[in-house]
């Protein structure tokens, strides 16, 4: 993993060349403004996006705004209000756990649809153990309300995959510069009906990066206490959206009311100006935009990092090396570096502990004979016979005792040999399992290294994609600045 230690620095360098964004939550209750994107890619030309939350749009003129860089007033700048359509997906959790709250969920979602009717193209999607498009994009309120009424709860929570598919629907339906929003309500985590996590095939990082590339913001609404707060917050903040926590179903109506108010008050303005500090010195340049309308005034803040001389020169050289023309427009593309792949950590081979070996049997043995007595003389022959018979019986008994002892000893030896063999087998099995477990761990390490390498390569590729897009946007004949993704999660 050591070879990837410089990746973060490389990525941050690329991003600092391209843009940095400060996100400031807007107050939906009144007049407010937010700097949501700053680009220094065409340095010393600076572009920024500003969202103004106002009941009525303010004129896109320099009289409606004051612009400051490092507290110095910018006297010459242009403001445009791009023509944008608003596309919104209502993604509703219909897992089994939300069934008790479903009446209030439907009521709140219906109120939202009625509040933004005529101001956006809406679609209704839902998620349980699967993903469903209940109503495709339309401005017909009755069709949207009917689709909401038809949602029925069941199953698990296929959260990540469903968010991804809602983003795909927005990307396919809306234009590049249109406003694209997913409002996702959930009361749980990405898990199966049995409670196993994750349920989705997509990873959170895949979802977030796809949403950013498609310029879709995610507004996440977490209901209750069983939610994955970190995931919902990350999805929202890293796509320039908002996160709302609603403790109880009774507060859903107010939450959706605030969302509809905030979204209907949202206006987008694009600024362009040439920085008075044209020196590429790598410094941070703080920006302030004052928005003014009918006695109301609010301040949005952001910043950008000026490129260094080396960064600017390198960028220009690489751009010049891959410059072409297409339809009278200059096309510039930077190719990302290949970070390579990590090698394998190897595996353990099999090992044989051997055996203890067997103890041999005790062989047959003889105790010998007492022999016979000699002649006792005339008249004692019967005594002699009886004594010799007794000696013979003693010989037989002694031999039997010895044979029995040998047999018992050999049985004990057999038992010991069997026990040793069982211990040998158990030890070998334990060693085999240890080797298998270790190799499984090594395989996981290899996969982790491969995933980390791929994630790093993807991050660099995506950063270069963003740079290339912004370089195209910065060309002089581009009529308007496209919406820029948020980078609050990149620092």
C-alpha positions as CSV (number, residue, x, y, z in Angstrom):
1,X,0.0,0.0,0.0
2,X,3.0,2.3,0.4
3,X,3.1,3.0,-3.3
4,X,-0.2,4.8,-3.0
5,X,0.8,7.1,-0.2
6,X,1.2,10.1,-2.6
7,X,-2.2,9.6,-4.3
8,X,-4.1,11.9,-1.9
9,X,-1.6,14.7,-2.5
10,X,-1.9,14.2,-6.3
11,X,-5.7,14.3,-6.2
12,X,-5.7,17.4,-4.0
13,X,-3.3,19.1,-6.3
14,X,-5.5,18.3,-9.3
15,X,-8.6,19.5,-7.5
16,X,-7.0,22.7,-6.3
17,X,-6.1,23.5,-9.9
18,X,-9.7,22.9,-11.0
19,X,-12.0,24.3,-8.3
20,X,-12.9,24.5,-4.6
21,X,-16.4,25.1,-3.2
22,X,-17.6,26.4,0.1
23,X,-21.2,25.2,0.9
24,X,-23.2,27.5,3.1
25,X,-26.7,26.3,4.1
26,X,-29.4,28.7,2.9
27,X,-32.2,29.9,5.1
28,X,-35.5,28.9,3.4
29,X,-37.5,31.2,5.6
30,X,-36.3,34.4,3.9
31,X,-33.9,36.0,1.5
32,X,-30.5,34.2,1.4
33,X,-27.7,33.3,-0.9
34,X,-25.0,30.6,-1.3
35,X,-21.8,30.3,-3.4
36,X,-22.0,26.8,-4.6
37,X,-19.2,26.5,-7.2
38,X,-16.0,28.3,-8.0
39,X,-13.7,27.6,-11.0
40,X,-10.2,28.9,-11.5
41,X,-9.5,26.5,-14.4
42,X,-9.2,29.4,-16.9
43,X,-7.1,31.5,-14.5
44,X,-7.0,34.5,-14.4
45,X,-10.6,34.2,-15.5
46,X,-12.8,33.2,-12.5
47,X,-16.2,31.7,-12.7
48,X,-18.6,31.1,-9.9
49,X,-22.1,29.9,-9.3
50,X,-24.4,31.6,-6.8
51,X,-27.8,30.4,-5.6
52,X,-30.2,33.0,-4.3
53,X,-33.3,32.0,-2.3
54,X,-35.9,34.7,-2.9
55,X,-39.7,34.7,-3.4
56,X,-39.1,36.6,-6.6
57,X,-36.1,36.4,-8.9
58,X,-33.7,39.4,-8.8
59,X,-32.4,41.0,-11.9
60,X,-29.1,39.4,-13.2
61,X,-27.2,42.7,-13.3
62,X,-24.2,44.1,-11.4
63,X,-26.6,46.4,-9.5
64,X,-28.2,43.4,-7.8
65,X,-24.8,42.0,-6.5
66,X,-21.6,43.1,-4.9
67,X,-18.6,40.9,-5.5
68,X,-15.4,40.9,-3.4
69,X,-12.1,38.9,-3.7
70,X,-10.0,39.0,-0.6
71,X,-12.2,41.9,0.6
72,X,-11.4,44.0,-2.4
73,X,-14.4,45.0,-4.5
74,X,-14.5,43.6,-8.1
75,X,-15.8,46.5,-10.1
76,X,-16.2,44.6,-13.4
77,X,-18.0,41.3,-13.7
78,X,-20.9,39.8,-15.6
79,X,-23.9,38.0,-14.3
80,X,-26.2,35.7,-16.2
81,X,-29.3,33.7,-15.2
82,X,-29.1,30.5,-17.2
83,X,-32.3,29.0,-18.7
84,X,-32.8,25.9,-16.7
85,X,-35.6,23.4,-16.2
86,X,-36.1,21.8,-12.8
87,X,-36.4,18.0,-12.6
88,X,-37.2,16.3,-9.3
89,X,-37.5,12.7,-8.3
90,X,-39.4,11.8,-5.2
91,X,-37.9,8.5,-4.0
92,X,-40.0,7.0,-1.3
93,X,-39.0,4.2,1.1
94,X,-41.7,1.5,1.0
95,X,-39.9,-1.2,3.1
96,X,-42.0,-3.1,5.6
97,X,-40.6,-1.1,8.5
98,X,-42.2,2.2,7.3
99,X,-45.7,0.7,7.0
100,X,-47.1,2.4,10.2
101,X,-45.9,5.8,8.9
102,X,-47.0,5.3,5.3
103,X,-50.3,7.3,5.5
104,X,-48.3,10.4,6.7
105,X,-45.5,9.7,4.2
106,X,-48.1,9.7,1.3
107,X,-49.8,12.8,2.7
108,X,-46.6,14.8,3.0
109,X,-45.3,13.7,-0.5
110,X,-48.7,14.7,-2.0
111,X,-48.5,18.1,-0.4
112,X,-45.0,18.5,-1.8
113,X,-46.2,17.7,-5.3
114,X,-49.0,20.2,-5.1
115,X,-46.6,22.9,-3.8
116,X,-44.2,22.6,-6.7
117,X,-46.7,21.8,-9.4
118,X,-46.0,23.8,-12.5
119,X,-42.5,24.7,-11.3
120,X,-40.8,21.4,-12.0
121,X,-41.1,18.1,-13.9
122,X,-41.6,15.4,-11.2
123,X,-41.3,11.6,-11.1
124,X,-42.2,9.3,-8.3
125,X,-39.9,6.3,-7.5
126,X,-40.1,3.9,-4.6
127,X,-37.7,1.4,-3.0
128,X,-38.3,-1.8,-0.9
129,X,-36.7,-5.1,-1.8
130,X,-36.6,-3.7,-5.3
131,X,-36.8,-0.4,-7.2
132,X,-39.9,0.8,-9.0
133,X,-40.8,3.8,-11.2
134,X,-44.3,4.5,-10.0
135,X,-44.6,7.6,-12.3
136,X,-42.2,8.8,-14.9
137,X,-41.5,12.5,-15.3
138,X,-44.6,14.6,-15.8
139,X,-46.1,17.9,-14.8
140,X,-49.6,16.4,-14.4
141,X,-50.4,16.6,-10.7
142,X,-53.2,14.1,-10.8
143,X,-51.0,11.4,-12.3
144,X,-48.3,12.1,-9.6
145,X,-50.8,11.9,-6.8
146,X,-52.3,8.7,-8.1
147,X,-48.9,7.1,-8.2
148,X,-48.2,8.1,-4.6
149,X,-51.5,6.6,-3.4
150,X,-50.5,3.3,-5.1
151,X,-47.3,2.8,-3.1
152,X,-47.5,-0.3,-1.0
153,X,-44.9,-1.2,1.7
154,X,-43.0,-4.5,1.7
155,X,-39.6,-6.0,1.9
156,X,-36.1,-4.7,2.7
157,X,-34.4,-1.4,1.9
158,X,-32.5,-1.4,-1.4
159,X,-31.3,2.1,-0.7
160,X,-28.0,2.7,-2.6
161,X,-29.1,0.9,-5.8
162,X,-32.4,2.8,-5.9
163,X,-30.7,6.2,-5.4
164,X,-28.3,5.3,-8.3
165,X,-31.2,4.4,-10.6
166,X,-33.0,7.6,-9.8
167,X,-29.9,9.5,-10.7
168,X,-29.7,7.6,-14.0
169,X,-33.3,8.5,-14.7
170,X,-32.5,12.2,-14.2
171,X,-29.4,12.1,-16.3
172,X,-31.3,10.5,-19.1
173,X,-34.3,12.9,-18.9
174,X,-32.7,16.3,-18.2
175,X,-30.3,18.5,-20.0
176,X,-26.7,19.1,-18.9
177,X,-27.5,22.5,-17.4
178,X,-30.9,21.7,-16.0
179,X,-31.4,21.4,-12.2
180,X,-31.6,17.8,-11.2
181,X,-32.7,16.7,-7.7
182,X,-33.5,13.4,-5.9
183,X,-35.4,13.8,-2.7
184,X,-35.1,10.5,-0.9
185,X,-37.1,9.6,2.3
186,X,-36.0,6.5,4.3
187,X,-36.5,5.1,7.8
188,X,-33.8,2.5,7.6
189,X,-30.4,1.3,6.3
190,X,-29.4,-0.5,3.1
191,X,-30.2,-4.0,4.3
192,X,-32.2,-7.1,3.4
193,X,-35.6,-8.0,4.8
194,X,-33.6,-10.2,7.3
195,X,-31.5,-7.3,8.4
196,X,-28.3,-8.2,6.6
197,X,-26.2,-5.3,5.2
198,X,-25.4,-4.3,2.6
199,X,-28.3,-5.1,0.3
200,X,-27.3,-3.1,-2.8
201,X,-24.7,-4.1,-5.3
202,X,-23.5,-0.5,-5.7
203,X,-21.2,1.0,-3.1
204,X,-21.9,4.5,-1.6
205,X,-18.8,5.9,-3.2
206,X,-20.0,4.7,-6.6
207,X,-23.4,6.4,-6.1
208,X,-21.9,9.7,-4.9
209,X,-19.4,9.9,-7.8
210,X,-22.0,9.1,-10.3
211,X,-24.4,11.7,-8.9
212,X,-21.6,14.3,-9.1
213,X,-20.7,13.5,-12.7
214,X,-24.4,13.6,-13.6
215,X,-24.8,16.9,-11.7
216,X,-27.6,15.5,-9.6
217,X,-27.9,16.7,-6.0
218,X,-29.3,14.4,-3.4
219,X,-31.6,15.6,-0.7
220,X,-31.9,13.0,2.0
221,X,-34.6,12.8,4.6
222,X,-34.0,10.4,7.5
223,X,-37.1,9.3,9.4
224,X,-36.7,8.1,13.0
225,X,-33.7,6.6,14.7
226,X,-32.9,3.5,12.7
227,X,-31.3,5.4,9.8
228,X,-27.7,5.4,8.5
229,X,-27.0,9.1,9.4
230,X,-23.4,9.1,8.1
231,X,-24.5,7.7,4.7
232,X,-27.4,10.1,4.3
233,X,-25.3,13.1,5.3
234,X,-22.4,12.1,3.0
235,X,-24.8,11.7,0.0
236,X,-26.3,15.1,0.6
237,X,-23.2,17.2,1.4
238,X,-21.0,15.7,-1.2
239,X,-23.6,16.3,-4.0
240,X,-24.4,19.9,-2.9
241,X,-27.7,18.8,-1.5
242,X,-29.3,18.9,2.0
243,X,-29.9,16.4,4.8
244,X,-32.9,16.6,7.1
245,X,-33.5,14.4,10.1
246,X,-37.2,14.0,11.0
247,X,-37.6,12.3,14.4
248,X,-41.2,11.3,14.0
249,X,-43.7,10.8,11.2
250,X,-45.8,13.7,12.5
251,X,-43.0,16.1,11.5
252,X,-42.9,14.9,7.9
253,X,-45.4,17.5,6.7
254,X,-43.3,20.4,8.0
255,X,-40.1,18.9,6.5
256,X,-41.6,18.6,3.0
257,X,-43.2,22.0,3.3
258,X,-39.8,23.5,4.0
259,X,-38.3,21.6,1.1
260,X,-40.9,22.8,-1.3
261,X,-40.5,26.4,-0.1
262,X,-36.8,26.3,-0.4
263,X,-36.8,24.7,-3.9
264,X,-39.4,27.1,-5.3
265,X,-37.3,30.1,-4.0
266,X,-34.1,28.8,-5.5
267,X,-32.5,30.9,-8.3
268,X,-29.2,30.2,-10.0
269,X,-26.8,32.9,-11.2
270,X,-23.4,32.6,-13.0
271,X,-20.6,35.1,-12.6
272,X,-17.5,35.7,-14.6
273,X,-14.7,38.1,-13.8
274,X,-10.9,38.5,-14.2
275,X,-9.1,38.5,-10.9
276,X,-7.1,41.6,-10.2
277,X,-4.3,39.4,-8.8
278,X,-3.3,37.6,-11.9
279,X,-0.1,36.2,-10.4
280,X,-0.3,32.4,-10.2
281,X,1.0,32.1,-6.6
282,X,-1.0,29.1,-5.3
283,X,-2.8,31.2,-2.6
284,X,-6.3,30.9,-1.4
285,X,-8.6,33.7,-2.6
286,X,-11.7,34.2,-0.4
287,X,-14.8,35.4,-2.2
288,X,-17.9,37.2,-0.9
289,X,-21.1,37.9,-2.9
290,X,-23.7,40.3,-1.6
291,X,-27.1,39.7,-3.0
292,X,-29.6,42.6,-2.9
293,X,-33.4,42.8,-3.6
294,X,-36.1,45.1,-2.4
295,X,-34.3,46.1,0.8
296,X,-33.2,42.5,1.5
297,X,-29.5,41.7,1.6
298,X,-27.5,38.5,2.2
299,X,-24.0,37.3,1.9
300,X,-22.6,34.1,0.3
301,X,-19.0,33.0,0.7
302,X,-16.6,30.8,-1.2
303,X,-13.0,30.6,-2.3
304,X,-10.6,29.2,-4.9
305,X,-7.0,28.3,-5.0
306,X,-4.9,30.1,-7.6
307,X,-2.6,27.7,-9.5
308,X,1.2,28.0,-9.0
309,X,3.5,28.9,-11.8
310,X,4.5,25.3,-12.2
311,X,0.9,24.0,-12.2
312,X,-0.2,26.6,-14.7
313,X,2.7,25.9,-17.0
314,X,2.3,22.2,-16.8
315,X,-1.5,22.5,-17.4
316,X,-0.9,24.7,-20.4
317,X,1.8,22.4,-21.9
318,X,-0.3,19.2,-21.5
319,X,-3.4,21.0,-22.8
320,X,-1.4,22.2,-25.9
321,X,-0.3,18.7,-26.5
322,X,-3.8,17.3,-26.8
323,X,-5.6,20.3,-28.4
324,X,-7.8,19.8,-31.5
325,X,-10.8,21.5,-33.1
326,X,-14.3,20.3,-33.6
327,X,-16.9,22.5,-35.2
328,X,-14.9,25.7,-34.6
329,X,-14.6,25.0,-30.8
330,X,-11.3,24.2,-29.2
331,X,-11.2,20.9,-27.4
332,X,-8.6,20.3,-24.7
333,X,-8.2,17.0,-22.9
334,X,-5.7,16.0,-20.2
335,X,-5.0,12.3,-19.9
336,X,-4.8,10.9,-16.3
337,X,-1.7,9.0,-15.2
338,X,-1.9,5.2,-14.7
339,X,-1.2,4.5,-11.0
340,X,-0.5,0.8,-11.6
341,X,-1.7,-2.2,-9.7
342,X,-0.3,-3.7,-6.5
343,X,1.3,-7.2,-6.5
344,X,0.0,-10.2,-4.6
345,X,1.2,-10.9,-1.1
346,X,1.5,-14.6,-1.9
347,X,0.0,-17.7,-0.1
348,X,1.1,-20.3,2.4
349,X,1.8,-23.8,1.1
350,X,0.7,-27.1,2.8
351,X,2.7,-28.4,5.8
352,X,3.0,-32.0,7.2
353,X,3.5,-32.3,11.0
354,X,4.4,-36.0,10.6
355,X,3.3,-38.6,13.2
356,X,4.4,-39.6,16.7
357,X,5.1,-43.2,15.6
358,X,3.8,-46.4,17.2
359,X,5.0,-48.3,20.3
360,X,5.7,-51.9,19.5
361,X,4.1,-54.9,21.3
362,X,5.8,-56.9,24.0
363,X,6.8,-60.3,22.7
364,X,6.0,-63.7,24.1
365,X,8.2,-64.8,27.1
366,X,8.7,-67.9,29.2
367,X,9.0,-68.1,32.9
368,X,11.0,-71.3,32.8
369,X,10.3,-74.5,34.7
370,X,10.7,-75.6,38.3
371,X,11.9,-78.9,37.0
372,X,11.4,-82.3,38.8
373,X,12.7,-83.6,42.0
374,X,14.9,-86.6,42.1
375,X,14.1,-90.0,43.4
376,X,13.2,-90.1,47.1
377,X,13.9,-93.7,47.6
378,X,12.0,-96.8,47.8
379,X,8.5,-96.5,49.2
380,X,8.3,-92.7,48.4
381,X,7.5,-93.0,44.7
382,X,3.9,-91.6,45.2
383,X,5.3,-88.6,47.0
384,X,7.7,-87.9,44.2
385,X,4.9,-88.1,41.7
386,X,2.7,-85.7,43.6
387,X,5.4,-83.2,44.0
388,X,6.4,-83.2,40.4
389,X,2.7,-82.8,39.3
390,X,2.4,-79.8,41.7
391,X,5.6,-78.3,40.2
392,X,4.1,-78.7,36.7
393,X,0.8,-77.0,37.7
394,X,2.9,-74.2,39.2
395,X,4.8,-73.8,36.0
396,X,1.5,-73.6,34.0
397,X,0.0,-71.1,36.4
398,X,3.1,-68.8,36.3
399,X,3.2,-69.0,32.5
400,X,-0.5,-68.1,32.3
401,X,0.1,-65.1,34.6
402,X,2.9,-63.9,32.5
403,X,0.9,-64.3,29.3
404,X,-2.0,-62.3,30.8
405,X,0.3,-59.5,31.9
406,X,1.9,-59.3,28.4
407,X,-1.6,-59.2,26.8
408,X,-2.7,-56.4,29.1
409,X,0.5,-54.5,28.3
410,X,-0.1,-54.9,24.6
411,X,-3.7,-53.7,24.9
412,X,-2.4,-50.6,26.8
413,X,0.1,-50.0,24.0
414,X,-2.6,-50.3,21.4
415,X,-4.7,-47.7,23.3
416,X,-1.8,-45.3,23.5
417,X,-1.0,-45.7,19.8
418,X,-4.6,-45.0,18.9
419,X,-4.6,-41.9,21.1
420,X,-1.3,-40.6,19.6
421,X,-2.7,-41.2,16.1
422,X,-5.9,-39.2,17.0
423,X,-3.8,-36.4,18.5
424,X,-1.6,-36.3,15.3
425,X,-4.7,-36.1,13.1
426,X,-6.2,-33.3,15.2
427,X,-2.9,-31.3,15.1
428,X,-2.6,-31.8,11.4
429,X,-6.2,-30.7,10.9
430,X,-5.7,-27.6,13.1
431,X,-2.6,-26.7,11.1
432,X,-4.4,-27.2,7.8
433,X,-7.3,-24.9,9.0
434,X,-4.8,-22.3,10.2
435,X,-3.1,-22.3,6.8
436,X,-6.5,-22.1,5.0
437,X,-7.6,-19.2,7.3
438,X,-4.4,-17.4,6.7
439,X,-4.6,-17.8,2.9
440,X,-8.2,-16.5,3.0
441,X,-7.0,-13.4,5.0
442,X,-4.2,-13.0,2.4
443,X,-6.7,-13.2,-0.4
444,X,-8.8,-10.5,1.3
445,X,-5.7,-8.4,1.7
446,X,-5.0,-8.8,-2.0
447,X,-8.6,-7.8,-2.8
448,X,-8.4,-4.8,-0.5
449,X,-5.2,-3.6,-2.1
450,X,-6.7,-4.1,-5.6
451,X,-9.9,-2.2,-4.5
452,X,-7.8,0.6,-3.0
453,X,-5.7,0.9,-6.2
454,X,-8.9,1.0,-8.3
455,X,-10.5,3.6,-6.0
456,X,-7.4,5.7,-6.3
457,X,-7.3,5.4,-10.1
458,X,-11.0,6.2,-10.3
459,X,-10.6,9.2,-8.1
460,X,-7.7,10.5,-10.4
461,X,-9.7,9.7,-13.5
462,X,-12.8,11.6,-12.2
463,X,-10.7,14.6,-11.2
464,X,-9.2,14.7,-14.7
465,X,-12.7,14.4,-16.1
466,X,-13.8,17.4,-14.1
467,X,-10.8,19.3,-15.1
468,X,-11.4,18.5,-18.8
469,X,-15.0,19.5,-18.5
470,X,-14.1,22.8,-16.9
471,X,-11.5,23.5,-19.5
472,X,-14.1,23.1,-22.1
473,X,-16.5,25.3,-20.2
474,X,-13.8,28.0,-19.9
475,X,-13.4,28.4,-23.7
476,X,-14.2,32.0,-24.8
477,X,-17.0,31.0,-27.1
478,X,-19.0,29.1,-24.5
479,X,-22.2,31.1,-24.0
480,X,-22.8,30.1,-20.3
481,X,-21.2,28.4,-17.4
482,X,-22.6,25.0,-16.7
483,X,-23.5,23.9,-13.2
484,X,-20.4,22.8,-11.3
485,X,-20.3,19.8,-8.9
486,X,-19.6,20.3,-5.2
487,X,-16.2,19.3,-3.7
488,X,-16.9,19.6,0.0
489,X,-16.1,15.9,0.4
490,X,-12.7,16.1,-1.4
491,X,-10.8,18.1,1.2
